[in-house]
């Protein structure tokens, strides 16, 4: 006869592994009456995003400098956007950083366009002045 208190026989006398109960089983469909519980939710596919950039977008700092040279009032906005590019990119706002970069370029182009327009108006003004001055001179001595 084996003594359960004997350490040699303690392992043999131990109850089987599932003494605390078997692992919980998933409930079968028969356990729940139909219509009482909602059907499991179906999830859609994960959203797709644009491929990540390997670095911040071009700063277009040359266009910001051009805005100072050609039409300085636009330069305030250009430099404001210029200094927003890297912080937005570092925070993960890649679209905002790209927008700021594109905006710097656009503002530089606008200042260049205004400068060219003003130069054209200046030459037109000079031509008009010479035309008026030339027509007012008497041809008689």
NUFI-167155 format. One record per residue (C-alpha): residue number from 1; x, y, z. Coordinates in nm, 2 decimals, m for minus. Each point is the difference from the previous one (the first is absolute). Example, Ala and Ser with C-alpha at 12.3 -4.5 7.8 and 13.67 -1.06 7.14 Angstrom:
<pts>
<pt n="1" xx="1.23" yy="m0.45" zz="0.78"/>
<pt n="2" xx="0.14" yy="0.34" zz="m0.07"/>
</pts>
This chain:
<pts>
<pt n="1" xx="0.00" yy="0.00" zz="0.00"/>
<pt n="2" xx="0.13" yy="0.35" zz="m0.08"/>
<pt n="3" xx="m0.01" yy="0.27" zz="0.25"/>
<pt n="4" xx="m0.11" yy="0.34" zz="m0.14"/>
<pt n="5" xx="0.22" yy="0.18" zz="0.26"/>
<pt n="6" xx="0.31" yy="m0.18" zz="m0.12"/>
<pt n="7" xx="0.21" yy="0.25" zz="m0.22"/>
<pt n="8" xx="0.09" yy="m0.27" zz="m0.24"/>
<pt n="9" xx="m0.36" yy="m0.07" zz="m0.08"/>
<pt n="10" xx="m0.13" yy="0.36" zz="0.01"/>
<pt n="11" xx="0.04" yy="0.04" zz="m0.37"/>
<pt n="12" xx="m0.18" yy="m0.32" zz="m0.08"/>
<pt n="13" xx="m0.28" yy="0.09" zz="0.24"/>
<pt n="14" xx="m0.05" yy="0.35" zz="m0.13"/>
<pt n="15" xx="m0.33" yy="0.06" zz="m0.19"/>
<pt n="16" xx="0.01" yy="0.04" zz="m0.37"/>
<pt n="17" xx="0.10" yy="0.34" zz="m0.16"/>
<pt n="18" xx="m0.35" yy="0.12" zz="m0.05"/>
<pt n="19" xx="m0.08" yy="0.01" zz="0.37"/>
<pt n="20" xx="m0.09" yy="0.37" zz="m0.03"/>
<pt n="21" xx="m0.23" yy="m0.07" zz="m0.29"/>
<pt n="22" xx="0.06" yy="m0.04" zz="m0.37"/>
<pt n="23" xx="0.09" yy="0.30" zz="m0.21"/>
<pt n="24" xx="m0.30" yy="0.21" zz="m0.08"/>
<pt n="25" xx="m0.16" yy="m0.10" zz="m0.33"/>
<pt n="26" xx="m0.15" yy="0.24" zz="m0.25"/>
<pt n="27" xx="m0.38" yy="0.00" zz="0.04"/>
<pt n="28" xx="m0.18" yy="m0.19" zz="m0.28"/>
<pt n="29" xx="m0.27" yy="0.16" zz="m0.21"/>
<pt n="30" xx="m0.26" yy="m0.22" zz="0.17"/>
<pt n="31" xx="0.06" yy="0.16" zz="0.34"/>
<pt n="32" xx="m0.13" yy="0.34" zz="m0.11"/>
<pt n="33" xx="m0.35" yy="0.04" zz="m0.14"/>
<pt n="34" xx="m0.01" yy="0.17" zz="m0.34"/>
<pt n="35" xx="m0.08" yy="0.37" zz="m0.01"/>
<pt n="36" xx="0.11" yy="0.06" zz="0.35"/>
<pt n="37" xx="0.35" yy="0.10" zz="m0.08"/>
<pt n="38" xx="0.14" yy="0.21" zz="m0.28"/>
<pt n="39" xx="0.20" yy="m0.15" zz="m0.27"/>
<pt n="40" xx="0.38" yy="0.04" zz="0.03"/>
<pt n="41" xx="0.12" yy="0.33" zz="m0.15"/>
<pt n="42" xx="0.18" yy="m0.02" zz="m0.33"/>
<pt n="43" xx="0.29" yy="0.24" zz="m0.03"/>
<pt n="44" xx="0.10" yy="0.16" zz="m0.33"/>
<pt n="45" xx="0.35" yy="m0.01" zz="m0.13"/>
<pt n="46" xx="0.26" yy="0.24" zz="0.15"/>
<pt n="47" xx="0.01" yy="0.34" zz="m0.17"/>
<pt n="48" xx="0.29" yy="0.05" zz="m0.24"/>
<pt n="49" xx="0.23" yy="0.30" zz="0.03"/>
<pt n="50" xx="0.25" yy="0.16" zz="m0.23"/>
<pt n="51" xx="0.35" yy="m0.14" zz="0.01"/>
<pt n="52" xx="0.20" yy="0.17" zz="0.28"/>
<pt n="53" xx="0.25" yy="0.26" zz="m0.10"/>
<pt n="54" xx="0.37" yy="m0.05" zz="0.07"/>
<pt n="55" xx="0.05" yy="0.36" zz="0.11"/>
<pt n="56" xx="m0.17" yy="0.33" zz="0.02"/>
<pt n="57" xx="m0.12" yy="0.16" zz="m0.32"/>
<pt n="58" xx="0.22" yy="0.26" zz="m0.18"/>
<pt n="59" xx="0.01" yy="0.32" zz="0.21"/>
<pt n="60" xx="m0.01" yy="0.23" zz="m0.31"/>
<pt n="61" xx="0.21" yy="0.25" zz="0.20"/>
<pt n="62" xx="0.12" yy="0.16" zz="m0.32"/>
<pt n="63" xx="m0.36" yy="0.10" zz="m0.08"/>
<pt n="64" xx="m0.03" yy="0.16" zz="0.35"/>
<pt n="65" xx="0.32" yy="0.20" zz="m0.06"/>
<pt n="66" xx="m0.14" yy="0.10" zz="m0.34"/>
<pt n="67" xx="m0.31" yy="0.13" zz="0.16"/>
<pt n="68" xx="0.21" yy="0.23" zz="0.22"/>
<pt n="69" xx="0.20" yy="0.13" zz="m0.30"/>
<pt n="70" xx="m0.29" yy="0.04" zz="m0.24"/>
<pt n="71" xx="m0.30" yy="0.10" zz="0.22"/>
<pt n="72" xx="0.07" yy="0.00" zz="0.37"/>
<pt n="73" xx="m0.36" yy="0.01" zz="0.14"/>
<pt n="74" xx="m0.05" yy="m0.35" zz="m0.13"/>
<pt n="75" xx="0.32" yy="m0.11" zz="0.17"/>
<pt n="76" xx="m0.17" yy="0.00" zz="0.35"/>
<pt n="77" xx="m0.24" yy="m0.28" zz="m0.10"/>
<pt n="78" xx="0.27" yy="m0.18" zz="m0.20"/>
<pt n="79" xx="0.24" yy="m0.02" zz="0.29"/>
<pt n="80" xx="m0.28" yy="m0.09" zz="0.24"/>
<pt n="81" xx="m0.08" yy="m0.31" zz="m0.22"/>
<pt n="82" xx="0.37" yy="m0.07" zz="m0.04"/>
<pt n="83" xx="0.05" yy="m0.03" zz="0.37"/>
<pt n="84" xx="m0.30" yy="m0.24" zz="0.03"/>
<pt n="85" xx="0.12" yy="m0.26" zz="m0.24"/>
<pt n="86" xx="0.24" yy="m0.20" zz="0.22"/>
<pt n="87" xx="m0.20" yy="0.02" zz="0.33"/>
<pt n="88" xx="m0.31" yy="m0.13" zz="m0.18"/>
<pt n="89" xx="0.20" yy="m0.28" zz="m0.16"/>
<pt n="90" xx="0.16" yy="m0.10" zz="0.33"/>
<pt n="91" xx="m0.34" yy="m0.02" zz="0.16"/>
<pt n="92" xx="m0.12" yy="m0.24" zz="m0.27"/>
<pt n="93" xx="m0.21" yy="0.26" zz="m0.19"/>
<pt n="94" xx="0.15" yy="m0.09" zz="m0.34"/>
<pt n="95" xx="m0.29" yy="0.15" zz="m0.19"/>
<pt n="96" xx="0.02" yy="0.33" zz="0.20"/>
<pt n="97" xx="0.38" yy="0.02" zz="m0.06"/>
<pt n="98" xx="m0.05" yy="m0.06" zz="m0.37"/>
<pt n="99" xx="m0.27" yy="0.27" zz="m0.01"/>
<pt n="100" xx="0.23" yy="0.25" zz="0.18"/>
<pt n="101" xx="0.28" yy="m0.08" zz="m0.25"/>
<pt n="102" xx="m0.23" yy="0.05" zz="m0.30"/>
<pt n="103" xx="m0.13" yy="0.32" zz="0.16"/>
<pt n="104" xx="0.35" yy="0.15" zz="0.03"/>
<pt n="105" xx="0.07" yy="m0.07" zz="m0.37"/>
<pt n="106" xx="m0.34" yy="0.15" zz="m0.10"/>
<pt n="107" xx="0.06" yy="0.31" zz="0.21"/>
<pt n="108" xx="0.35" yy="0.04" zz="m0.15"/>
<pt n="109" xx="m0.15" yy="m0.03" zz="m0.35"/>
<pt n="110" xx="m0.27" yy="0.25" zz="0.08"/>
<pt n="111" xx="0.26" yy="0.26" zz="0.12"/>
<pt n="112" xx="0.20" yy="m0.06" zz="m0.31"/>
<pt n="113" xx="m0.31" yy="0.05" zz="m0.21"/>
<pt n="114" xx="m0.09" yy="0.33" zz="0.18"/>
<pt n="115" xx="0.36" yy="0.12" zz="m0.05"/>
<pt n="116" xx="m0.02" yy="m0.07" zz="m0.37"/>
<pt n="117" xx="m0.34" yy="0.17" zz="m0.02"/>
<pt n="118" xx="0.13" yy="0.31" zz="0.18"/>
<pt n="119" xx="0.31" yy="0.01" zz="m0.24"/>
<pt n="120" xx="m0.23" yy="m0.02" zz="m0.30"/>
<pt n="121" xx="m0.22" yy="0.28" zz="0.14"/>
<pt n="122" xx="0.30" yy="0.21" zz="0.07"/>
<pt n="123" xx="0.12" yy="m0.03" zz="m0.36"/>
<pt n="124" xx="m0.35" yy="0.08" zz="m0.13"/>
<pt n="125" xx="0.00" yy="0.31" zz="0.22"/>
<pt n="126" xx="0.34" yy="0.11" zz="m0.13"/>
<pt n="127" xx="m0.11" yy="m0.04" zz="m0.36"/>
<pt n="128" xx="m0.32" yy="0.20" zz="0.07"/>
<pt n="129" xx="0.20" yy="0.27" zz="0.17"/>
<pt n="130" xx="0.24" yy="0.03" zz="m0.30"/>
<pt n="131" xx="m0.30" yy="m0.01" zz="m0.24"/>
<pt n="132" xx="m0.17" yy="0.29" zz="0.18"/>
<pt n="133" xx="0.32" yy="0.19" zz="0.03"/>
<pt n="134" xx="0.08" yy="m0.05" zz="m0.37"/>
<pt n="135" xx="m0.34" yy="0.11" zz="m0.11"/>
<pt n="136" xx="0.01" yy="0.32" zz="0.20"/>
<pt n="137" xx="0.32" yy="0.13" zz="m0.16"/>
<pt n="138" xx="m0.05" yy="0.26" zz="m0.26"/>
<pt n="139" xx="0.14" yy="m0.07" zz="m0.34"/>
<pt n="140" xx="0.05" yy="0.37" zz="m0.06"/>
<pt n="141" xx="0.30" yy="0.19" zz="0.11"/>
</pts>
